[in-house]
Structure formats: structure tokens, C-alpha cells
């Protein structure tokens, strides 16, 4: 009888849940599946009768629980928030202390911290695991970021290592199977234990914030070529496809080339020119920015990416404003190939700064929440499966291998050398964009971040003087030890200055 029990279970058979279940079954694990709508479960199981591990449909949660080996292991793949809480509550009614509940959705890390504590008090083990890579990643190999009780993770580690994307240990390039659904032989799995309680979901959130920045900066590069050089979508597609063979080789650069080359099946024109320029968002970029603000960590590039989506959403206002507000002529009269090369450099340097901000944010979060994060391993699991996967992440992995306590990626010898070499092009692009009236908020914010970070002195001394003037907020002095604060009685505006 025990041989008929499933190794693991999964609840929630929307597209992500179905694909993850098939991935697990492809790797030889017997998996029980449950969905609130029974007909969805029955259809899914009927359409996939011959997986190596086996899919077993369960009509009730009681049957679902009874079908699992102990300690029971169940992955929840439902909408984050109240729906996840409802499923967890229902599982606690049919599971027993010592069983393991895994939230594989895009939950907010603070919810994961709360859930882990509540379940621990009841005797259950809880894992909050980020799962990145979209539908294709879930099906053929995602990047997974589990956080929670370390002992609990040991019970799902063989499954997570098996289903995760795999990368070449030397090059960091993602490996592909002989055919879709066929297990990859060898390679390093893009899965690692992140830390306690909400650490996994926090790292997944920062991944998504970095993703926002990556996507917006790519869009800015496209916009510069379109507006300054008058290039068509197919011409820009060719540029991105060329860039995908070098340091910018990544999933997002690859699909950008594909999107720009796609023809519209209805008209035969370039599809991208027919897509309305209003971007949606699901909140993780905003969460990243709010977390950075709450902890006082400079992450302006992610924030600008979020604001760029917000600005895109006011389409009607922008259309009206375009008929009233004026700007310079967008036409660029310089050398076309030189500008394209400079845009490439600006995109790469901005990307370095964006990732530097993301890793600084995770470094501060571990202090805030008592986690111990291994940034080298985090960079490793970002190399494959996830949306930001890129050869560039191999360089970040190597940077943390050189110095596990690296304060900022910009201080690593490799990245310092790259920015030193390329920053003249970066500055040219930002200056040109400003002079020609083409918005480049993420690239511009990244350059300002770089210049601010390398500044021994910033104008915050004046700001502190202003704060002390109107609010007696005090200030520190350059000629006194740090941590010692001062205040003077400022004169009323318009009255004589204080005389010494």
C-alpha cells in the first residue's frame, strides 16, 4: 500500500501549477494533485496519463492528504494573499503536526514570516519558495528560492534540485535537455536554501524588482534607437540579436529581439508598433521599492522602472500633453553606429548599477530580519531558469567568490574595470537623451547613483543645515567624532547672521 502513496502533492491547477506538477512528474516523482474545481483536475490528469512519476488526481482534501507519504509535502500554487491563507487553513485541518506546507506563489515576504510562525506554533513545517521563470520555467526548469525551516527544506530538497534549471558550472550558461520534458544530465541546479522564514520570498521579490529595471532599461535602449536614429522594429531586432551574443546575452535580450521581429498576423505590419504603450504590473516592483525606502537603501533604478510603468498608464493625459508641451527635435545627426555602440555600453553599465542596488538591498534585509544570505549562491541560482537569467550573472557569482563580504558590485575589480572603460559612452547617451528630449529614467538614475556612490562629499551637508534650521533636527560635524550631534539657534530669516 505504501508504494502507492505519492512523494509530494500540489494544490492549484492554473497554468503555473499544472506546469510545475508535470515538471515534478517528469523527474520520476509520484505527485497527487488537487484543484477546487474538480473538473479541472480530472481534465488535467486525463490529458497527461504517461508521466514517468505519475499524476494522481484527488477529489477532496481528505483524499489528497491520505494519498501522501509522511511527512506529507504539499505545494500551494494559488493566488497570493487571502487565497493562499485559505488553502493553508484548510490543509491544517487534514494534515498532522510534522507535515510540510510549501507556498510556491508570489507571496509577500512579510506574509511568509507570519505564516511560518503561525504554522510552527501548531506543529507544522512551512516553506515559502520563490519560483521564477514563468510558465516555461515551471514546466522545464525554474529558478527556485526556498526559505523557511532548514530541516523542512531537507525533505523537499531532492525534488527542488531535480526540477530546477541547470547551468554549466564553468560558463554559467543554462543547459537544455535533449527534448522538452526530458531530464537534463549534469549541471548545477538553480536551487539553494536561502534562509529562514520569509528569506526565499524576499529574494524572489528583489529578483522581480531587478527584472523591472532590466526590462525598462531595454525599452529605453529601444526608444533611443527608434527616436534618435529613426530605426524600424526589424532593424532594432537585429541589433538586440547581435547584443545577445556578447556580455548582454540574456533571456530578456533574446525575447526582445523576437518581439521586435514579430509581424502582426492581422495586418502584416510590425506587431510592436501596434501594441498600446501602457504597461501593467503585479506589485513586486513596488514592494521592492517600498522595502528599499523603509530600510533607507538607495535603489533608485528599480523605483524609476516602477514609476515609468505608472507614467505609461496615464495614456490619455500623455496624448493630450503631447499636443501642448514642447521639446527639442529628436533627430540625431551624429554617427549611427557609434551611438548604437554607446547605447550598448549605457545599457550594460546601468545594468551593473541596478544589480548592485538589488544586492545591497538584500544585504540590508538580512540585518533587518536576522537572515544569513549567501550572495554568491543567490547569483548562482539566478543564472538559469528565472526571467533575469544571463551570462552576466556568472560574473556576479565570481565577484562574491572573490569576496563574500563585497559591499557593492561596483567595487569588484571586474565591474569597476567595465564601468571605467565604458562610462564615456554611458555619459554620452544620457547627455544626448536629455538634449534630444528622449526619456531615459532608469539609465539616468543608474548614472546618478554611480556618481553619488563614488562621491566623497555630497550636498547633504546643506540639507542637514536646512533641517536643523526649520526643525532643530541637529547635525554632525566634520571636525568631531561620528555620532556626536549639534544644534545652533538659527536667526529668523532676514535677520543678521550669528556672529562668532
SULHU-V358497 format. One record per residue. SS is DSSP state (H for helix, E for strand, C for the rest). PSI is psi as a letter, one per 20 degrees, with the letter a starting at -180 (999 if undefined). NEAR is the number of other C-alpha atoms within 10 Angstrom. Layout:
BEGIN
ss:SS psi:PSI near:NEAR
ss:SS psi:PSI near:NEAR
END
This chain:
BEGIN
ss:C psi:g near:4
ss:H psi:h near:8
ss:H psi:h near:8
ss:H psi:i near:11
ss:C psi:q near:16
ss:E psi:q near:25
ss:C psi:h near:24
ss:E psi:q near:25
ss:E psi:r near:29
ss:E psi:p near:26
ss:E psi:p near:25
ss:C psi:n near:23
ss:C psi:l near:22
ss:C psi:a near:14
ss:H psi:g near:15
ss:H psi:g near:22
ss:H psi:g near:24
ss:H psi:g near:22
ss:H psi:h near:20
ss:H psi:h near:26
ss:H psi:g near:29
ss:H psi:h near:26
ss:H psi:g near:27
ss:H psi:g near:32
ss:H psi:h near:24
ss:H psi:h near:23
ss:C psi:j near:19
ss:C psi:j near:16
ss:C psi:p near:22
ss:C psi:p near:24
ss:E psi:p near:24
ss:E psi:p near:26
ss:E psi:q near:29
ss:E psi:q near:23
ss:C psi:q near:22
ss:C psi:h near:14
ss:C psi:o near:11
ss:H psi:h near:14
ss:H psi:h near:11
ss:H psi:g near:14
ss:H psi:g near:22
ss:H psi:g near:17
ss:H psi:g near:11
ss:H psi:g near:17
ss:H psi:g near:21
ss:H psi:h near:12
ss:H psi:i near:8
ss:C psi:m near:11
ss:C psi:i near:11
ss:C psi:k near:12
ss:C psi:q near:18
ss:C psi:g near:14
ss:C psi:h near:18
ss:C psi:p near:22
ss:E psi:p near:25
ss:E psi:o near:21
ss:E psi:q near:23
ss:C psi:p near:22
ss:C psi:h near:16
ss:C psi:r near:13
ss:H psi:h near:20
ss:H psi:g near:14
ss:H psi:h near:14
ss:H psi:g near:23
ss:H psi:g near:23
ss:H psi:i near:16
ss:C psi:i near:23
ss:E psi:q near:22
ss:C psi:q near:17
ss:C psi:q near:17
ss:C psi:p near:17
ss:C psi:q near:21
ss:E psi:p near:25
ss:E psi:p near:28
ss:E psi:p near:23
ss:E psi:p near:24
ss:C psi:m near:26
ss:C psi:r near:24
ss:C psi:p near:15
ss:C psi:q near:16
ss:C psi:c near:13
ss:H psi:h near:10
ss:H psi:g near:13
ss:H psi:g near:20
ss:H psi:h near:16
ss:H psi:g near:11
ss:H psi:g near:18
ss:H psi:g near:19
ss:H psi:g near:12
ss:H psi:h near:13
ss:H psi:h near:20
ss:H psi:i near:16
ss:H psi:h near:11
ss:H psi:i near:13
ss:C psi:r near:23
ss:C psi:q near:16
ss:C psi:p near:15
ss:C psi:i near:17
ss:C psi:r near:20
ss:E psi:p near:25
ss:E psi:p near:25
ss:E psi:o near:24
ss:E psi:o near:29
ss:C psi:j near:28
ss:C psi:a near:22
ss:C psi:l near:24
ss:C psi:q near:23
ss:C psi:p near:19
ss:H psi:h near:22
ss:H psi:h near:14
ss:H psi:h near:17
ss:H psi:g near:24
ss:H psi:g near:21
ss:H psi:g near:13
ss:H psi:g near:20
ss:H psi:g near:24
ss:H psi:g near:16
ss:H psi:g near:14
ss:H psi:h near:18
ss:H psi:h near:15
ss:H psi:h near:11
ss:C psi:i near:13
ss:C psi:j near:15
ss:C psi:q near:19
ss:E psi:q near:25
ss:E psi:p near:30
ss:E psi:p near:30
ss:E psi:o near:34
ss:E psi:p near:31
ss:E psi:q near:27
ss:E psi:o near:27
ss:E psi:q near:28
ss:C psi:j near:23
ss:H psi:a near:17
ss:H psi:g near:16
ss:H psi:g near:16
ss:H psi:g near:24
ss:H psi:h near:28
ss:H psi:g near:24
ss:H psi:i near:26
ss:C psi:n near:36
ss:C psi:r near:31
ss:E psi:p near:32
ss:E psi:p near:33
ss:E psi:n near:28
ss:E psi:p near:33
ss:E psi:q near:32
ss:E psi:b near:26
ss:C psi:p near:19
ss:H psi:h near:18
ss:H psi:h near:10
ss:H psi:g near:21
ss:H psi:h near:22
ss:H psi:h near:12
ss:H psi:h near:14
ss:H psi:i near:18
ss:H psi:g near:16
ss:H psi:h near:10
ss:H psi:g near:18
ss:H psi:g near:24
ss:H psi:h near:18
ss:H psi:g near:21
ss:H psi:i near:29
ss:C psi:q near:30
ss:C psi:q near:32
ss:E psi:q near:30
ss:E psi:q near:24
ss:C psi:p near:15
ss:C psi:h near:14
ss:C psi:g near:9
ss:C psi:h near:11
ss:C psi:j near:24
ss:C psi:q near:21
ss:E psi:p near:21
ss:C psi:q near:18
ss:C psi:q near:17
ss:C psi:r near:14
ss:C psi:h near:10
ss:C psi:q near:9
ss:C psi:p near:10
ss:C psi:i near:17
ss:C psi:p near:13
ss:C psi:q near:20
ss:C psi:p near:22
ss:C psi:p near:11
ss:C psi:a near:11
ss:C psi:r near:17
ss:E psi:p near:21
ss:E psi:q near:27
ss:C psi:m near:29
ss:E psi:p near:27
ss:E psi:q near:22
ss:E psi:p near:22
ss:E psi:g near:27
ss:E psi:a near:23
ss:C psi:r near:21
ss:C psi:d near:29
ss:C psi:j near:28
ss:H psi:g near:32
ss:H psi:g near:26
ss:H psi:h near:33
ss:H psi:g near:32
ss:H psi:h near:27
ss:H psi:h near:27
ss:H psi:g near:24
ss:H psi:h near:25
ss:H psi:g near:24
ss:H psi:h near:25
ss:H psi:g near:27
ss:H psi:h near:27
ss:H psi:g near:23
ss:H psi:g near:26
ss:H psi:g near:27
ss:H psi:g near:26
ss:H psi:g near:16
ss:H psi:g near:23
ss:H psi:h near:26
ss:H psi:g near:22
ss:H psi:h near:15
ss:H psi:h near:21
ss:H psi:g near:20
ss:H psi:g near:21
ss:H psi:h near:18
ss:H psi:g near:25
ss:H psi:h near:22
ss:H psi:g near:16
ss:H psi:g near:18
ss:H psi:h near:21
ss:H psi:i near:19
ss:C psi:k near:15
ss:C psi:q near:16
ss:C psi:r near:16
ss:H psi:g near:23
ss:H psi:h near:17
ss:H psi:g near:15
ss:H psi:h near:22
ss:H psi:g near:23
ss:H psi:h near:15
ss:H psi:g near:17
ss:H psi:h near:25
ss:H psi:h near:18
ss:H psi:g near:15
ss:H psi:h near:18
ss:C psi:j near:21
ss:C psi:j near:13
ss:C psi:b near:11
ss:C psi:h near:13
ss:C psi:j near:21
ss:C psi:o near:19
ss:E psi:r near:23
ss:H psi:g near:18
ss:H psi:h near:20
ss:H psi:g near:23
ss:H psi:g near:18
ss:H psi:h near:15
ss:H psi:g near:21
ss:H psi:h near:22
ss:H psi:g near:16
ss:H psi:g near:16
ss:H psi:h near:21
ss:H psi:i near:20
ss:C psi:p near:17
ss:E psi:q near:18
ss:C psi:p near:14
ss:C psi:i near:9
ss:C psi:h near:7
ss:C psi:i near:9
ss:C psi:i near:9
ss:C psi:a near:13
ss:E psi:p near:18
ss:H psi:g near:17
ss:H psi:h near:15
ss:H psi:i near:13
ss:H psi:i near:11
ss:C psi:p near:9
ss:C psi:p near:9
ss:C psi:l near:13
ss:C psi:o near:13
ss:C psi:q near:12
ss:C psi:r near:11
ss:C psi:q near:11
ss:C psi:i near:8
ss:C psi:i near:15
ss:H psi:h near:22
ss:H psi:g near:25
ss:H psi:g near:20
ss:H psi:g near:20
ss:H psi:g near:25
ss:H psi:g near:24
ss:H psi:g near:14
ss:H psi:g near:18
ss:H psi:g near:24
ss:H psi:g near:15
ss:H psi:h near:9
ss:H psi:j near:12
ss:C psi:k near:11
ss:C psi:p near:18
ss:C psi:o near:17
ss:C psi:l near:28
ss:H psi:h near:23
ss:H psi:g near:33
ss:H psi:g near:31
ss:H psi:g near:24
ss:H psi:h near:23
ss:H psi:h near:27
ss:H psi:g near:26
ss:H psi:h near:16
ss:H psi:h near:20
ss:H psi:h near:17
ss:H psi:g near:15
ss:H psi:h near:14
ss:H psi:h near:16
ss:H psi:h near:15
ss:C psi:l near:12
ss:H psi:g near:14
ss:H psi:g near:10
ss:H psi:g near:11
ss:H psi:h near:14
ss:H psi:g near:10
ss:H psi:g near:10
ss:H psi:h near:11
ss:H psi:h near:11
ss:C psi:i near:8
ss:C psi:g near:8
ss:C psi:q near:8
ss:C psi:r near:9
ss:C psi:a near:10
ss:C psi:r near:10
ss:C psi:p near:12
ss:C psi:i near:18
ss:C psi:p near:12
ss:C psi:p near:17
ss:C psi:j near:8
ss:C psi:a near:10
ss:C psi:p near:9
ss:H psi:g near:14
ss:H psi:h near:10
ss:H psi:h near:11
ss:H psi:h near:20
ss:H psi:g near:19
ss:H psi:h near:16
ss:H psi:h near:21
ss:H psi:h near:25
ss:H psi:g near:23
ss:H psi:g near:23
ss:H psi:h near:28
ss:H psi:g near:22
ss:H psi:g near:24
ss:H psi:g near:26
ss:H psi:h near:27
ss:H psi:g near:23
ss:H psi:g near:21
ss:H psi:h near:25
ss:H psi:g near:30
ss:H psi:h near:26
ss:H psi:g near:20
ss:H psi:g near:26
ss:H psi:g near:25
ss:H psi:h near:23
ss:H psi:h near:19
ss:H psi:g near:23
ss:H psi:h near:20
ss:H psi:g near:21
ss:H psi:h near:16
ss:H psi:h near:21
ss:H psi:h near:15
ss:H psi:g near:11
ss:H psi:h near:10
ss:H psi:j near:13
ss:C psi:k near:13
ss:C psi:r near:19
ss:C psi:o near:14
ss:C psi:p near:20
ss:C psi:o near:17
ss:H psi:h near:21
ss:H psi:g near:19
ss:H psi:h near:18
ss:H psi:g near:24
ss:H psi:h near:22
ss:H psi:g near:26
ss:H psi:i near:28
ss:C psi:i near:31
ss:C psi:h near:31
ss:C psi:q near:35
ss:C psi:g near:31
ss:C psi:r near:28
ss:C psi:h near:22
ss:C psi:j near:24
ss:C psi:p near:26
ss:E psi:q near:24
ss:C psi:h near:23
ss:H psi:h near:21
ss:H psi:h near:23
ss:H psi:h near:20
ss:H psi:h near:20
ss:H psi:g near:26
ss:H psi:g near:21
ss:H psi:h near:16
ss:H psi:g near:23
ss:H psi:h near:20
ss:H psi:h near:14
ss:H psi:h near:13
ss:C psi:n near:11
ss:C psi:i near:13
ss:C psi:k near:12
ss:C psi:p near:17
ss:C psi:h near:14
ss:C psi:p near:18
ss:H psi:h near:23
ss:H psi:h near:22
ss:H psi:i near:14
ss:C psi:p near:18
ss:H psi:g near:11
ss:H psi:g near:15
ss:H psi:h near:19
ss:H psi:g near:14
ss:H psi:g near:12
ss:H psi:g near:15
ss:H psi:h near:21
ss:H psi:g near:11
ss:H psi:h near:13
ss:H psi:i near:16
ss:H psi:h near:18
ss:H psi:h near:13
ss:H psi:g near:21
ss:H psi:g near:25
ss:H psi:h near:18
ss:H psi:g near:15
ss:H psi:g near:26
ss:H psi:g near:22
ss:H psi:g near:13
ss:H psi:g near:17
ss:H psi:g near:21
ss:H psi:g near:14
ss:H psi:h near:13
ss:H psi:i near:18
ss:C psi:k near:17
ss:C psi:p near:19
ss:C psi:p near:15
ss:C psi:m near:21
ss:H psi:g near:21
ss:H psi:g near:31
ss:H psi:g near:32
ss:H psi:g near:24
ss:H psi:h near:22
ss:H psi:g near:27
ss:H psi:g near:21
ss:H psi:h near:15
ss:H psi:g near:20
ss:H psi:g near:19
ss:H psi:h near:11
ss:H psi:g near:12
ss:H psi:h near:14
ss:C psi:j near:12
ss:C psi:p near:9
ss:C psi:h near:6
ss:C psi:p near:9
ss:C psi:r near:12
ss:C psi:j near:7
ss:H psi:i near:9
ss:H psi:g near:14
ss:H psi:g near:10
ss:H psi:g near:12
ss:H psi:h near:15
ss:H psi:g near:19
ss:H psi:g near:15
ss:H psi:h near:14
ss:H psi:h near:18
ss:H psi:g near:18
ss:H psi:i near:10
ss:H psi:j near:9
ss:C psi:l near:16
ss:C psi:i near:14
ss:C psi:r near:16
ss:E psi:q near:19
ss:C psi:r near:16
ss:C psi:q near:12
ss:C psi:h near:8
ss:C psi:j near:6
ss:C psi:q near:10
ss:C psi:q near:9
ss:C psi:q near:9
ss:C psi:i near:9
ss:C psi:p near:10
ss:C psi:q near:12
ss:E psi:q near:13
ss:C psi:q near:13
ss:C psi:q near:12
ss:C psi:o near:9
ss:C psi:q near:14
ss:C psi:r near:11
ss:C psi:q near:10
ss:C psi:p near:8
ss:C psi:i near:6
ss:C psi:r near:8
ss:C psi:q near:8
ss:C psi:q near:10
ss:C psi:p near:9
ss:C psi:p near:4
ss:C psi:999 near:3
END
